[in-house]
Amino acid sequence: MAFYVEKDEGIRELDLPLEELFEKVAGEALKYTGCPYECEADLTLTDDEGIREINRTQRNIDAPTDVLSFPFMEFDHPGDFSRAEEDYPDCFDPETGELMLGDIMISTDRVTAQAEEYGHSVKREYAFLIAHSMLHLQGFDHIEPEDAVIMEQAQKEILDRVGIRR
């Protein structure tokens, strides 16, 4: 599996093993769904202004947010990869054969602020946002209340599996 972390210049630094945590949580999110492929995902760490700009241009929401997910595939059912090769052959890296799931953007400003607001560690907040966004890259959503319950349970289980709790 290939998980890449890029940091925008001048962002709030998080005193964490960023790449290691990304790999650990993202890998567990893939195990959670039983993804049958070696996968690739890219994470960009930015600040509130950087994520606000992307949120404005991509979603017409002129405000910062904690995390944005840009999946490369659509799913009929969350975590159902049964048609990936047939429906999304261009999502497989021709050099590595890995399934390219998509891109994630996290605001380190929001990570720090929300950790304080929710009364848990920066590590827990960062890991939560990775689990949340990896589920989005696998077709999960939380728009409908019943879907939100499913996604919340999945996030909790993924974090429990990697030993990161509130």
Secondary structure, 3 states (H helix, E strand, C coil): CEEEEEECCCCCCCCCCHHHHHHHHHHHHHHHHCCCCCEEEEEEEECHHHHHHHHHHHHCCCCCCCEEEEECCCCCCCCCCCCHHHHCHHHECCCCCCEEEEEEEEEHHHHHHHHHHHCCCHHHHHHHHHHHHHHHHCCCCCCCHHHHHHHHHHHHHHHHHCCCCC
